[in-house]
Amino acid sequence: MSKEKSAISVFQKYLTVWVILCMVIGVPIGKFLPQIPDFLNRFEYAKVSIPMARFI
């Protein structure tokens, strides 16, 4: 059980880093590879993005 607890604390400890990293990667993808967001936008139901809903 202590291994699970330490893994969660590491994730929580660096959550800001993960968010910033995702933003740094996501902005260039949206700008230079617009076909990726266009593809992901196909998976939408009732104006809700299924990939985003899955991660939330």
Backbone as JSON, one array per atom type, in Angstrom:
{
  "sequence": "MSKEKSAISVFQKYLTVWVILCMVIGVPIGKFLPQIPDFLNRFEYAKVSIPMARFI",
  "N": [[0.81, -1.19, 0.0], [2.01, 1.22, 0.59], [3.52, 1.77, -1.65], [1.63, 2.52, -3.59], [0.65, 4.85, -2.45], [2.9, 6.52, -2.48], [3.28, 6.8, -5.23], [1.06, 8.28, -5.99], [1.53, 10.63, -4.57], [3.82, 11.55, -5.85], [2.83, 12.11, -8.39], [0.98, 14.11, -7.7], [2.73, 15.95, -6.59], [4.18, 16.89, -8.77], [2.23, 17.89, -10.46], [1.74, 20.46, -11.53], [3.91, 20.69, -13.22], [3.31, 18.66, -15.09], [0.97, 19.7, -16.25], [1.89, 22.12, -17.39], [3.76, 21.04, -19.19], [2.06, 19.58, -20.9], [0.64, 21.73, -22.01], [2.71, 23.09, -23.31], [3.4, 21.2, -25.23], [0.93, 20.84, -26.51], [0.1, 23.31, -27.69], [1.93, 23.87, -29.91], [1.26, 21.59, -31.43], [-1.42, 22.1, -32.1], [-1.02, 24.39, -33.63], [0.89, 23.78, -35.7], [0.28, 21.24, -36.62], [-2.54, 20.95, -37.6], [-4.29, 18.96, -38.38], [-4.46, 17.0, -36.44], [-5.97, 18.06, -34.14], [-8.33, 18.47, -35.65], [-9.02, 15.86, -36.33], [-9.49, 14.78, -33.75], [-11.68, 16.31, -33.04], [-13.74, 15.12, -34.38], [-14.77, 13.2, -32.76], [-17.15, 13.82, -31.1], [-19.96, 14.36, -29.1], [-23.08, 15.66, -28.64], [-21.98, 18.23, -28.4], [-19.85, 17.69, -26.72], [-16.59, 16.78, -26.17], [-15.47, 13.6, -26.61], [-12.84, 12.4, -26.2], [-11.76, 14.31, -24.37], [-13.64, 14.21, -22.3], [-13.21, 11.65, -21.42], [-10.66, 11.78, -20.22], [-11.12, 13.57, -18.19]],
  "CA": [[0.0, 0.0, 0.0], [2.86, 2.4, 0.62], [3.96, 2.07, -3.02], [0.56, 3.26, -4.24], [0.57, 6.18, -1.86], [4.03, 7.33, -2.94], [3.07, 7.11, -6.64], [0.09, 9.36, -6.05], [2.14, 11.86, -4.09], [4.74, 12.03, -6.89], [1.99, 12.73, -9.4], [0.46, 15.35, -7.15], [3.84, 16.88, -6.37], [4.6, 17.46, -10.05], [1.05, 18.15, -11.29], [1.95, 21.71, -12.25], [4.87, 20.39, -14.31], [2.6, 17.9, -16.13], [0.04, 20.61, -16.93], [2.69, 23.02, -18.23], [4.31, 20.22, -20.26], [0.97, 19.32, -21.86], [0.36, 22.97, -22.72], [3.85, 23.37, -24.2], [3.31, 20.26, -26.35], [-0.35, 20.98, -27.2], [0.0, 24.53, -28.5], [2.54, 23.66, -31.23], [0.48, 20.6, -32.19], [-2.57, 22.8, -32.66], [-0.61, 25.39, -34.61], [1.65, 23.24, -36.83], [-0.34, 20.01, -37.09], [-3.98, 21.15, -37.35], [-5.08, 17.76, -38.69], [-4.67, 16.23, -35.2], [-7.2, 18.55, -33.48], [-9.48, 18.24, -36.52], [-9.38, 14.45, -36.16], [-10.07, 14.59, -32.42], [-12.98, 16.98, -33.01], [-14.75, 14.23, -34.95], [-15.32, 12.39, -31.68], [-17.9, 14.75, -30.28], [-21.35, 14.0, -28.96], [-23.82, 16.73, -27.96], [-21.0, 19.29, -28.18], [-18.91, 17.27, -25.68], [-15.49, 16.02, -26.73], [-15.34, 12.3, -25.94], [-11.51, 12.23, -25.63], [-11.59, 15.16, -23.2], [-14.49, 13.68, -21.23], [-12.57, 10.43, -20.92], [-9.56, 12.14, -19.35], [-11.6, 14.3, -17.02]],
  "C": [[0.86, 1.25, 0.0], [3.37, 2.78, -0.76], [2.91, 2.87, -3.76], [0.49, 4.69, -3.72], [1.71, 7.07, -2.35], [3.87, 7.7, -4.42], [2.08, 8.26, -6.79], [0.74, 10.67, -5.61], [3.13, 12.43, -5.11], [3.95, 12.71, -7.99], [1.47, 14.08, -8.91], [1.56, 16.4, -6.98], [4.22, 17.6, -7.66], [3.43, 17.75, -10.99], [1.2, 19.42, -12.1], [2.9, 21.5, -13.43], [4.16, 19.65, -15.43], [1.68, 18.81, -16.93], [0.81, 21.54, -17.87], [3.27, 22.26, -19.41], [3.25, 19.92, -21.33], [0.62, 20.57, -22.65], [1.46, 23.29, -23.73], [3.82, 22.44, -25.41], [2.04, 20.52, -27.17], [-0.46, 22.19, -28.09], [0.69, 24.36, -29.85], [1.81, 22.61, -32.08], [-0.71, 21.27, -32.85], [-2.2, 23.78, -33.76], [0.0, 24.76, -35.86], [1.09, 21.94, -37.38], [-1.86, 20.08, -36.88], [-4.83, 19.92, -37.66], [-5.32, 16.91, -37.44], [-5.88, 16.76, -34.43], [-8.45, 18.35, -34.33], [-9.96, 16.8, -36.39], [-10.05, 14.21, -34.81], [-11.44, 15.25, -32.29], [-14.09, 16.14, -33.62], [-15.45, 13.42, -33.87], [-16.02, 13.28, -30.67], [-19.35, 14.3, -30.26], [-22.03, 15.07, -28.13], [-22.88, 17.84, -27.51], [-20.05, 18.99, -27.0], [-17.85, 16.4, -26.34], [-15.31, 14.73, -25.94], [-13.91, 12.08, -25.42], [-11.27, 13.09, -24.37], [-12.42, 14.65, -22.02], [-13.88, 12.43, -20.61], [-11.45, 10.78, -19.93], [-10.0, 12.9, -18.11], [-12.22, 13.32, -16.06]]
}
